[in-house]
Amino acid sequence: MIEISTPDYRVWYDQPRSTIALEGSFRLNGPLYEPIREMLENILAQKPAALRLDLTELKFLNSSGINVLAKFTILVRNEGNLVFSVVGSKKIPWQEKSLPNLKKLYPDLELVIV
């Protein structure tokens, strides 16, 4: 398992389930997202057939973090034949408002808000 963890947030990749999960609160300045961006790109470089982004425990993501997710979504779209899904939570208000914007960047993305 690949993981980045702090007292405020955690990002990890469960390779057998092809799932990247983010949880906690991300209040980082733009450059501090670099290790997370690199992790996401390295996962994509492994050429998985499918990839799931689980945000159901992601309480807060600032605009710099949303930008990282948007750019990652574009990279996934450019891969072509990768099945990509994003799972969010109705219990976290910003997700219902912001996550549909990822679908604008990649219309084939499967967005599920539970």
Secondary structure, DSSP 8 states (H G I E B T S, - for coil): -EEEE-SSEEEEEEGGGTEEEEEEEE---GGGGHHHHHHHHHHHHT--SEEEEEEEEEEEE-HHHHHHHHHHHHHHHHHSS-EEEEEE-TTSHHHHHHTHHHHHH-TT-EEEE-
